[in-house]
Amino acid sequence: MPELPEVETIANDIRPGLVGSTLESVRVLRADVLRGVTARRFERALRGRRVAAVGRRAKHVVIELDDEHRVVIQPRMTGSLHVSAANGASDRYVVIAADLSTGRRLVFRDVRRLGAVHLLTPAAWRRYTERLGPEPLERGFTAPRLLAALAGRGGRGGRLAVKKALMDQRRIAGVGNIYANEALWSAGLDPSRPAGTITSAEARRLLRALVAVLRRSIRGRGTTVRDYRTGTGEAGTFQSRLKVYGRAGRPCRRCGRRLVLTHAVDARATYFCPGCQR
């Protein structure tokens, strides 16, 4: 599932072709990707609106319209967004298409239709974003804030495995399985360790590791394990630079021990080194 770097890449790719353009026509071809809005209302609400901004929140692409409504798109496993020529080849996996005043077309393509598309009023957007945790790449996201996020509200969530806490979108936005594995390996922390036992010094180390791997992946245009494509339709390149994810049975690049794969931490694929992540 696309995580922060992949969704950031998509938003950066489609922004130049979208901002300032008008949505002249909108067609919902598969309404099952919509959440909380009918296809007819979605099409009518977007038609004639100008795109004011394109950004990212957590694992969502956020398209802000000139009336302050927002189209919030979570690509999930097989979804992709791109701006292309309006006369491009037809594609049976396109679920939403919008013709732009520039003569181009915004397309949301989703092979398995696992993605989700919301149309939110300003008030609904505030409620939506307030349920998400802070962004790890924000300047104000410090080690003490990370420590508090790992502990959970009132410190009651500290028994949760640190890897699972990192992936909880209510605590920290945008981090999923790939980058939780990578950051914990880089910081030398056992992914199954209770989040509440992480010390201030370890939180500083983990924050540095998390920020570094997220930024490196953005520069590499994300990680393509299987389906992810950038906003220009290409595969990411960061998969070739992963240190631990997908490398079970191969030597650790830090200590040489064999890397291990387990599903015992959170029923997800957890990769770690038993030698330097004690």
N, C-alpha and C positions, 0 to 999 in steps of 0.2 A: 504494500500500500504506500503510495507517495507520502513522504514525510516533509518536514519543513524545507529542506533544500530543493526537493523536486517541485513542490508547489511554488516556492519562491522563483525558481527558474521559469516555470510556466507563466507566472504573472509578469515577470520581467520581459519575456518573449512577446506576449500578446499586447502589452501596454502601448508600444508605439503605434500599432495599427488600430487601436481602439479609442484612446483618449481623444476627445474632441469630435469624434464621428457621431452620426445620428443613426439609430436603429430604424431603418426604413420599413422593414418587414421582419416578422419573427414567426417561425414555425416550430411547433412542438410535434415531433414525429413519434415519440414514445413517452407518453405522459407518466409512466411508472417511475421515472426518475424525479418527478416533482414532489415536493413535500409541503403540505399545507396550502396549496394553491391549485386551481384547475388549469388545464391547458389554455382554455379560452381567456380566463382572467390574466394569466401570465402573458399571453401574446398581446392582449390589449394594453396591459400596463407598461410593456416595454416599447410598443410601437410609437415611433416619433420622439423618443427620449434620446437625449445626448449623453454620451459616456463622459462623466466628470473625472473619474479616477479608477485605477486598477491597482489592487494591492493583494496582500495575503494576511490572513489571520489563522494561526495554528496550521492545520492542514487544508485550509479552504482558500480558494481564489475568491476575492471580493471585488465585484464590479459595481461602483457607485454611479448612480444616474443623477441627472440634473435636478430631479425632484427629491433627492436624498434617499430614495429607496435604494436597496442594495440587492443584487443578485449574488447569492453565496453558493459556490459550487465546490463540493468535495468530490474529487475525481475517483477516489478509492482505487480498487484493483486494476480496472481496465479502462478507466476514463481518460480522455485527453482533450485538450483545448487548443485550437489554433486559428489564426486569421489567414485566409487563403484567397485566391482569385475566385470571384463569384461564379465563373464558368468552369470550375474544376470538375473532375470526374465525380459521378454519383457514388455514394457509399451507403450500403444498407445498414451500417452501424452508427450512422449519424442519428442522434436523438433530439438535438435542438440545433437550429440554424437561424442566423440573423443576417440579413443583407444590410450593408453599411452604406452611408452616404458617399463614402470614398470609392465605391465600386467593388469593394472586397466583401468577404463574408466571414463572420464568426461562427465556428462550428464546435459543438460539443459532441464527441464521438465516444461511445461506450459499448464495447463488444458484449459484455455480460449484463449491462444495465445495473451495475452495483452502486453507481454514483448517486449523489443526492444534490438536488437543486432547490434552493429556497428563494423566495421573494419576500424581503423584509422591509417593513416601514422603519423610520428612524427609531421609534420606541422599541419595536421588536428586535432591531439590530442591537440596541443597548442591552436588552435583556439577554440576547444570544451571546454577545461577546463577554458579558460579565460572568457568565457561567464557565468561561475558559480561564486557564491559568495565565500567568505572565509569559511574555515572549523571552526566550533565553538569550536572544541577540540584542535585546534592548540595553541601552547603556545603564539603566537603573537596576538591571538584574544582577545583584551582587551575591557573594557567597552566603551572607546571612539570609538573604531572601531564598536562596536555593535550600539552605538548611531548614528554614521554616516550611517551605513547600514539601520537602521530603517528610517532615514530621506530620504534616496534615493539620487540619484545624484543631486548635487546642492541644496539639501534640498527640492526638488519639490515634493517628495513622502510622505511628512509628514502627509498628510490628510488621508492616508490609515490606516485602523484599524491595531493596533499593532499586532494582531494575524495573519492577512493576510500578513503583512510585514515580520514577522518571517518565514512564509512558502514560501516566494518568493525566489526561488533558485538562482536568480541573486543577491540577497542581502546577504543571508546566506545559505550555502549549507547543505542539508541533513535533515533539520527540516520539518516535516509534521504535520498533524492534531493532532495526539496523543500527541506528545511531546510539541507542541505549547500550547495545553490546559494545560498540566501538569506544564510546566514552568511558565505560567502566573498565575495559581492558587498558586503555591509555592511562587511566588514573590508578590502576592496580588494585581495584576493589572487587570483592566477591559479589556477583550479581544477586546471590541469594541472601546476602546479609540484611538484617532488619534496618530499614531506613533510619529509624530513630537512634541507631548506634553510630551513625556517621558523625565524626568530630568536625570542629570548625576547620582544622587544617585539611582534613580530607575533603570537605566541601569546597574549599578553595581549589584543591587539586582537581576535583571532579568538574567544577565550573570551567576551569581553564581547558580541560580535555574536551568537554562538551562544546564549548564555543569554537574551539579550534577545528574539531571534526565537522561541525555544521558549516563553518565558513569555507573549509577546504572543499567540501562537497558542492557547495554553491558554485565555487570557481570551476569545479569539474562538471557542472551542469547536472548534478544528481547521480543517483545510482540506479542502473537498470539491471534488475535481477531477471525480470521476465517481460512485463508488459509496459512499464513506464516509458513515456516518450515526452520530450521537451515540447515547448510551445511552437517549435518549428518542425516537429515530427521526427526528430532524431533520438537515438538512444543517449542516455547519459554516459559519462566516462569514469565516474568515481569508483565503480565496481572493481576496477583493476588496482585500486589503492586501498582497499579494505584490509585491515590488519587482522581481524578475527572472524567477522561474519562470513559464513559460508566456507570456513577453512578447517572444519573438524578433521582431526587425524593428521594435520600438517603441523610442522614445527612452529612454535611461538617465535615471533620475530624479535622478541626481547630476551627470552631465557632458553629457548630451544626445546622446551617440553612439548609434548603433543597436545594440541588444542582439543577440547572436549565439546561435544554437543549433548545437551540435555533438554528435556521438556518438563522437568520437575519444578522449575522456578515459578512459572506463570502459565504453563501449558503452551507456551510459545517456544520457538527454537532459540535456545540460549547458548551462545558460544563463549567459552572462557578458557583461560589457562590455569590448570591446577597448581602450577608452580609459582606464578607471580601475581595471582589474584586470590590470595588466601584470606 
